[in-house]
Amino acid sequence: MMIKKPFTILPLALALLGPISSSPGLAAPTPAAVPDTIAGTVRQTAPAIYRFTIGDAQITALSDGSVPLDLHQLLRGVSAQTIDEILARSFLANPAEASINAYLIDFNGRRILVDVGAGDLFGLGNGGRLLEALAAAGAAPETITDILITHVHSDHSGGLTKAGKIVFPRATVYAGGADIRFFSDVANAAKSGIDKRFWTQTEQTLTPYVTAGRVKPIDTDGEVVPGIRAELQPGHTPGTAFYTLTSKGQSIVFVGDVIHAGAVQFPRPDVTITFDVRQDEARAVRKAAFTRFARDRMMIAAPHLPFPGVGHIAADGSGYRWYPIEQTDREPMKERLKL
């Protein structure tokens, strides 16, 4: 059963909504009861985290929550009927729920976040749970040393501030220089036809760190922090970046918004989404990335695939198939021996 008024909440679609409320204070709000888009029930969940290792790096997937997306309205290059047919194969229906995932990395003496969720920009009950997840992971905001933003959209950078205040006082923020420049100049709103709210939100979330001298633009591919390399992939936004962590011969790529609606875009990688600033480039980036990830059997972490959003893709006919990470729930032997 669908909610009576399906709505869309991620960048660009925010223009379709009325004023967005915010919750005061630094602490994350108590999870709101939000109508479930499939069963018509109301669900409340505990903060979601999932830990795994890549070489010497401990990675913790953090859920910032989820939001429903009206794929009929948002996806481009595919009909509503085809969307429904594809979704039905995965026992899904429109609107489809999209996760908002972020990733905590403890590696080489640093504590790093990849993306920071939506913060309070979408209103209570729609994202904004990153601080809860960080607390569950035992990571206080002041212990974060570096923040790697895949792109400057509000569901990836909104958590940088809370009630106008910097949330991560010790962190240096890295983001594509082209994104920082594009979303810092409000004249680009009219030139691009993109909703002006993007620029207002950038002013709210990123500018305090710029003023504090804590933002480092990325303008070339290369290592940004020890063991993690940035690779600029413009298309979804002008300064979108992938981040690849490598340790002891193992790697994982944090891919940002190369994909939003996995059920549709894996079998149909030609399908774009309204959020793509440059549609043709975003399509080309996705196709090339999927080919490389499948060929090289690379592990990826994606912000909008079902939590934890980590796994592999494989070629499947003219499209691809998603294989989520195998989840384990075993206490390490060394911890047992301490008991």
C-alpha positions as a Python dict, from the first residue, in 0.01 Angstrom:
ca = {
    (1, 'M'): (0, 0, 0),
    (2, 'M'): (143, 336, -99),
    (3, 'I'): (126, 645, 114),
    (4, 'K'): (-155, 869, 1),
    (5, 'K'): (72, 1151, -113),
    (6, 'P'): (399, 1007, -245),
    (7, 'F'): (674, 1264, -228),
    (8, 'T'): (1033, 1309, -332),
    (9, 'I'): (1306, 1443, -112),
    (10, 'L'): (1663, 1450, -251),
    (11, 'P'): (1834, 1742, -425),
    (12, 'L'): (1634, 1917, -700),
    (13, 'A'): (1312, 1750, -587),
    (14, 'L'): (1319, 1969, -279),
    (15, 'A'): (1177, 2242, -499),
    (16, 'L'): (856, 2042, -516),
    (17, 'L'): (803, 2062, -142),
    (18, 'G'): (685, 2340, 84),
    (19, 'P'): (896, 2492, 361),
    (20, 'I'): (1118, 2239, 534),
    (21, 'S'): (1123, 2228, 911),
    (22, 'S'): (1440, 2179, 1111),
    (23, 'S'): (1511, 2047, 1457),
    (24, 'P'): (1720, 2255, 1696),
    (25, 'G'): (2023, 2140, 1890),
    (26, 'L'): (2330, 1932, 1813),
    (27, 'A'): (2191, 1597, 1923),
    (28, 'A'): (2012, 1393, 1659),
    (29, 'P'): (1632, 1397, 1692),
    (30, 'T'): (1432, 1100, 1813),
    (31, 'P'): (1334, 895, 1505),
    (32, 'A'): (998, 1008, 1373),
    (33, 'A'): (720, 767, 1289),
    (34, 'V'): (703, 774, 909),
    (35, 'P'): (444, 588, 699),
    (36, 'D'): (591, 280, 536),
    (37, 'T'): (557, 298, 157),
    (38, 'I'): (500, -73, 108),
    (39, 'A'): (303, -214, 398),
    (40, 'G'): (115, 99, 502),
    (41, 'T'): (243, 51, 857),
    (42, 'V'): (450, 280, 1077),
    (43, 'R'): (807, 179, 1150),
    (44, 'Q'): (1066, 304, 1393),
    (45, 'T'): (1414, 159, 1390),
    (46, 'A'): (1728, 172, 1602),
    (47, 'P'): (2035, 348, 1462),
    (48, 'A'): (2186, 130, 1190),
    (49, 'I'): (2559, 59, 1166),
    (50, 'Y'): (2757, -224, 1005),
    (51, 'R'): (3132, -279, 1046),
    (52, 'F'): (3375, -458, 817),
    (53, 'T'): (3742, -437, 731),
    (54, 'I'): (3945, -368, 419),
    (55, 'G'): (4305, -456, 498),
    (56, 'D'): (4400, -247, 801),
    (57, 'A'): (4103, -12, 763),
    (58, 'Q'): (3793, -54, 977),
    (59, 'I'): (3489, 75, 793),
    (60, 'T'): (3152, 138, 954),
    (61, 'A'): (2851, 193, 732),
    (62, 'L'): (2620, 449, 893),
    (63, 'S'): (2253, 497, 808),
    (64, 'D'): (2132, 856, 793),
    (65, 'G'): (1781, 720, 732),
    (66, 'S'): (1586, 679, 412),
    (67, 'V'): (1340, 869, 196),
    (68, 'P'): (1079, 770, -65),
    (69, 'L'): (1149, 862, -429),
    (70, 'D'): (883, 899, -697),
    (71, 'L'): (1074, 725, -977),
    (72, 'H'): (799, 799, -1230),
    (73, 'Q'): (878, 1165, -1188),
    (74, 'L'): (1253, 1146, -1139),
    (75, 'L'): (1394, 887, -1378),
    (76, 'R'): (1466, 987, -1737),
    (77, 'G'): (1482, 778, -2052),
    (78, 'V'): (1233, 518, -1931),
    (79, 'S'): (852, 506, -1914),
    (80, 'A'): (651, 478, -1595),
    (81, 'Q'): (513, 146, -1718),
    (82, 'T'): (862, 4, -1768),
    (83, 'I'): (969, 132, -1427),
    (84, 'D'): (677, -48, -1265),
    (85, 'E'): (754, -370, -1453),
    (86, 'I'): (1120, -361, -1347),
    (87, 'L'): (1035, -278, -986),
    (88, 'A'): (784, -562, -970),
    (89, 'R'): (1060, -813, -1053),
    (90, 'S'): (1229, -708, -728),
    (91, 'F'): (902, -708, -530),
    (92, 'L'): (909, -328, -515),
    (93, 'A'): (668, -54, -617),
    (94, 'N'): (679, 318, -681),
    (95, 'P'): (759, 529, -480),
    (96, 'A'): (1078, 340, -397),
    (97, 'E'): (1270, 389, -75),
    (98, 'A'): (1624, 525, -106),
    (99, 'S'): (1880, 485, 170),
    (100, 'I'): (2106, 770, 272),
    (101, 'N'): (2432, 601, 368),
    (102, 'A'): (2756, 749, 500),
    (103, 'Y'): (3079, 571, 588),
    (104, 'L'): (3316, 602, 884),
    (105, 'I'): (3675, 494, 823),
    (106, 'D'): (3934, 434, 1096),
    (107, 'F'): (4262, 407, 908),
    (108, 'N'): (4623, 519, 941),
    (109, 'G'): (4557, 703, 1265),
    (110, 'R'): (4274, 909, 1117),
    (111, 'R'): (3897, 899, 1158),
    (112, 'I'): (3734, 981, 824),
    (113, 'L'): (3376, 1027, 710),
    (114, 'V'): (3268, 976, 350),
    (115, 'D'): (2961, 1200, 317),
    (116, 'V'): (2757, 1323, 613),
    (117, 'G'): (2393, 1272, 518),
    (118, 'A'): (2114, 1528, 498),
    (119, 'G'): (2136, 1681, 843),
    (120, 'D'): (1816, 1870, 923),
    (121, 'L'): (1760, 1993, 567),
    (122, 'F'): (1485, 1743, 482),
    (123, 'G'): (1287, 1787, 803),
    (124, 'L'): (1230, 1556, 1095),
    (125, 'G'): (1179, 1193, 997),
    (126, 'N'): (1354, 1214, 658),
    (127, 'G'): (1722, 1142, 697),
    (128, 'G'): (1916, 1334, 958),
    (129, 'R'): (2011, 1029, 1168),
    (130, 'L'): (2387, 1035, 1116),
    (131, 'L'): (2465, 1161, 1466),
    (132, 'E'): (2260, 877, 1614),
    (133, 'A'): (2453, 627, 1404),
    (134, 'L'): (2788, 783, 1497),
    (135, 'A'): (2695, 759, 1864),
    (136, 'A'): (2603, 392, 1820),
    (137, 'A'): (2943, 341, 1655),
    (138, 'G'): (3119, 511, 1946),
    (139, 'A'): (3247, 802, 1736),
    (140, 'A'): (3196, 1153, 1870),
    (141, 'P'): (3180, 1432, 1607),
    (142, 'E'): (3489, 1601, 1753),
    (143, 'T'): (3697, 1288, 1683),
    (144, 'I'): (3646, 1314, 1305),
    (145, 'T'): (3967, 1431, 1136),
    (146, 'D'): (3866, 1433, 769),
    (147, 'I'): (3541, 1445, 568),
    (148, 'L'): (3538, 1334, 205),
    (149, 'I'): (3232, 1473, 25),
    (150, 'T'): (3149, 1281, -293),
    (151, 'H'): (2956, 1581, -424),
    (152, 'V'): (2795, 1897, -288),
    (153, 'H'): (2431, 1791, -281),
    (154, 'S'): (2238, 1841, 41),
    (155, 'D'): (2189, 1471, 118),
    (156, 'H'): (2569, 1431, 121),
    (157, 'S'): (2681, 1758, 281),
    (158, 'G'): (2378, 1868, 486),
    (159, 'G'): (2509, 1705, 803),
    (160, 'L'): (2810, 1936, 815),
    (161, 'T'): (2613, 2184, 1025),
    (162, 'K'): (2332, 2174, 1278),
    (163, 'A'): (2126, 2484, 1354),
    (164, 'G'): (2388, 2682, 1164),
    (165, 'K'): (2677, 2553, 1376),
    (166, 'I'): (2973, 2341, 1265),
    (167, 'V'): (2917, 1979, 1373),
    (168, 'F'): (3272, 1848, 1316),
    (169, 'P'): (3504, 2110, 1469),
    (170, 'R'): (3835, 1929, 1402),
    (171, 'A'): (3761, 1801, 1054),
    (172, 'T'): (3907, 1912, 723),
    (173, 'V'): (3648, 1888, 445),
    (174, 'Y'): (3750, 1769, 99),
    (175, 'A'): (3523, 1813, -205),
    (176, 'G'): (3556, 1859, -579),
    (177, 'G'): (3672, 2211, -652),
    (178, 'A'): (3432, 2236, -945),
    (179, 'D'): (3141, 2161, -709),
    (180, 'I'): (3254, 2415, -453),
    (181, 'R'): (3282, 2687, -717),
    (182, 'F'): (2960, 2590, -896),
    (183, 'F'): (2741, 2582, -586),
    (184, 'S'): (2904, 2888, -429),
    (185, 'D'): (2808, 3119, -716),
    (186, 'V'): (2432, 3174, -711),
    (187, 'A'): (2445, 3306, -1069),
    (188, 'N'): (2483, 2942, -1175),
    (189, 'A'): (2128, 2872, -1056),
    (190, 'A'): (1974, 3075, -1337),
    (191, 'K'): (2230, 2954, -1591),
    (192, 'S'): (2170, 2587, -1514),
    (193, 'G'): (1797, 2594, -1448),
    (194, 'I'): (1855, 2413, -1118),
    (195, 'D'): (1657, 2516, -813),
    (196, 'K'): (1819, 2801, -620),
    (197, 'R'): (1773, 2610, -294),
    (198, 'F'): (2095, 2419, -375),
    (199, 'W'): (2293, 2738, -340),
    (200, 'T'): (2115, 2839, -21),
    (201, 'Q'): (2193, 2501, 130),
    (202, 'T'): (2559, 2521, 28),
    (203, 'E'): (2579, 2858, 202),
    (204, 'Q'): (2427, 2701, 512),
    (205, 'T'): (2638, 2385, 531),
    (206, 'L'): (2971, 2434, 353),
    (207, 'T'): (3043, 2806, 396),
    (208, 'P'): (3105, 2786, 775),
    (209, 'Y'): (3390, 2543, 706),
    (210, 'V'): (3524, 2764, 426),
    (211, 'T'): (3522, 3060, 664),
    (212, 'A'): (3706, 2852, 924),
    (213, 'G'): (3970, 2756, 664),
    (214, 'R'): (3876, 2389, 685),
    (215, 'V'): (3786, 2316, 321),
    (216, 'K'): (4032, 2176, 67),
    (217, 'P'): (3911, 2168, -297),
    (218, 'I'): (4006, 1868, -509),
    (219, 'D'): (4101, 1971, -862),
    (220, 'T'): (4318, 1678, -972),
    (221, 'D'): (4310, 1303, -917),
    (222, 'G'): (4538, 1180, -642),
    (223, 'E'): (4576, 1089, -277),
    (224, 'V'): (4375, 1313, -44),
    (225, 'V'): (4456, 1140, 286),
    (226, 'P'): (4704, 855, 335),
    (227, 'G'): (4571, 543, 165),
    (228, 'I'): (4269, 708, -1),
    (229, 'R'): (4275, 839, -357),
    (230, 'A'): (4025, 1078, -518),
    (231, 'E'): (3917, 1038, -879),
    (232, 'L'): (3711, 1318, -1031),
    (233, 'Q'): (3408, 1193, -1225),
    (234, 'P'): (3207, 1500, -1339),
    (235, 'G'): (2855, 1443, -1465),
    (236, 'H'): (2617, 1397, -1177),
    (237, 'T'): (2763, 1726, -1055),
    (238, 'P'): (3059, 1922, -1199),
    (239, 'G'): (3289, 1809, -917),
    (240, 'T'): (3170, 1459, -831),
    (241, 'A'): (3452, 1241, -696),
    (242, 'F'): (3503, 871, -630),
    (243, 'Y'): (3727, 780, -334),
    (244, 'T'): (3929, 456, -342),
    (245, 'L'): (4073, 313, -22),
    (246, 'T'): (4350, 56, -62),
    (247, 'S'): (4514, -147, 215),
    (248, 'K'): (4708, -474, 203),
    (249, 'G'): (4601, -548, -152),
    (250, 'Q'): (4231, -489, -81),
    (251, 'S'): (4027, -196, -209),
    (252, 'I'): (3686, -35, -186),
    (253, 'V'): (3550, 252, -396),
    (254, 'F'): (3306, 504, -250),
    (255, 'V'): (3111, 595, -561),
    (256, 'G'): (2871, 871, -457),
    (257, 'D'): (2565, 906, -678),
    (258, 'V'): (2675, 701, -975),
    (259, 'I'): (2349, 516, -900),
    (260, 'H'): (2026, 606, -718),
    (261, 'A'): (1760, 347, -803),
    (262, 'G'): (1943, 17, -811),
    (263, 'A'): (1642, -196, -907),
    (264, 'V'): (1605, 6, -1228),
    (265, 'Q'): (1951, 139, -1308),
    (266, 'F'): (2145, -186, -1272),
    (267, 'P'): (1949, -358, -1550),
    (268, 'R'): (1915, -24, -1733),
    (269, 'P'): (2237, 180, -1678),
    (270, 'D'): (2129, 414, -1959),
    (271, 'V'): (1854, 555, -1733),
    (272, 'T'): (1943, 889, -1574),
    (273, 'I'): (1780, 1086, -1294),
    (274, 'T'): (1669, 1445, -1261),
    (275, 'F'): (1946, 1507, -1007),
    (276, 'D'): (2214, 1457, -1276),
    (277, 'V'): (2337, 1807, -1360),
    (278, 'R'): (2487, 1684, -1688),
    (279, 'Q'): (2269, 1399, -1807),
    (280, 'D'): (2486, 1265, -2090),
    (281, 'E'): (2805, 1279, -1886),
    (282, 'A'): (2641, 1113, -1587),
    (283, 'R'): (2517, 829, -1810),
    (284, 'A'): (2865, 783, -1960),
    (285, 'V'): (3031, 784, -1617),
    (286, 'R'): (2788, 520, -1486),
    (287, 'K'): (2836, 290, -1785),
    (288, 'A'): (3216, 317, -1773),
    (289, 'A'): (3224, 273, -1396),
    (290, 'F'): (2998, -33, -1401),
    (291, 'T'): (3210, -192, -1674),
    (292, 'R'): (3527, -135, -1470),
    (293, 'F'): (3378, -244, -1137),
    (294, 'A'): (3239, -565, -1286),
    (295, 'R'): (3555, -646, -1481),
    (296, 'D'): (3788, -586, -1185),
    (297, 'R'): (3551, -736, -924),
    (298, 'M'): (3581, -418, -720),
    (299, 'M'): (3393, -368, -396),
    (300, 'I'): (3190, -47, -398),
    (301, 'A'): (3000, 158, -140),
    (302, 'A'): (2699, 352, -268),
    (303, 'P'): (2503, 609, -66),
    (304, 'H'): (2154, 529, -197),
    (305, 'L'): (2153, 150, -232),
    (306, 'P'): (1982, -42, 49),
    (307, 'F'): (2183, -16, 371),
    (308, 'P'): (2475, -77, 409),
    (309, 'G'): (2508, -11, 35),
    (310, 'V'): (2826, -219, 5),
    (311, 'G'): (2889, -501, -241),
    (312, 'H'): (2987, -596, -595),
    (313, 'I'): (2826, -571, -935),
    (314, 'A'): (2848, -822, -1217),
    (315, 'A'): (2754, -808, -1582),
    (316, 'D'): (2412, -959, -1653),
    (317, 'G'): (2313, -952, -2021),
    (318, 'S'): (2298, -590, -2135),
    (319, 'G'): (2287, -470, -1776),
    (320, 'Y'): (2425, -556, -1435),
    (321, 'R'): (2330, -732, -1114),
    (322, 'W'): (2400, -624, -755),
    (323, 'Y'): (2554, -861, -500),
    (324, 'P'): (2543, -712, -147),
    (325, 'I'): (2830, -773, 93),
    (326, 'E'): (2803, -1097, 288),
    (327, 'Q'): (2713, -987, 638),
    (328, 'T'): (2866, -1159, 937),
    (329, 'D'): (2774, -1142, 1304),
    (330, 'R'): (3062, -1313, 1482),
    (331, 'E'): (3263, -1182, 1772),
    (332, 'P'): (3636, -1189, 1689),
    (333, 'M'): (3817, -1475, 1865),
    (334, 'K'): (4062, -1239, 2034),
    (335, 'E'): (3767, -1068, 2202),
    (336, 'R'): (3628, -1400, 2322),
    (337, 'L'): (3965, -1495, 2471),
    (338, 'K'): (3950, -1183, 2690),
    (339, 'L'): (3636, -1310, 2863),
}
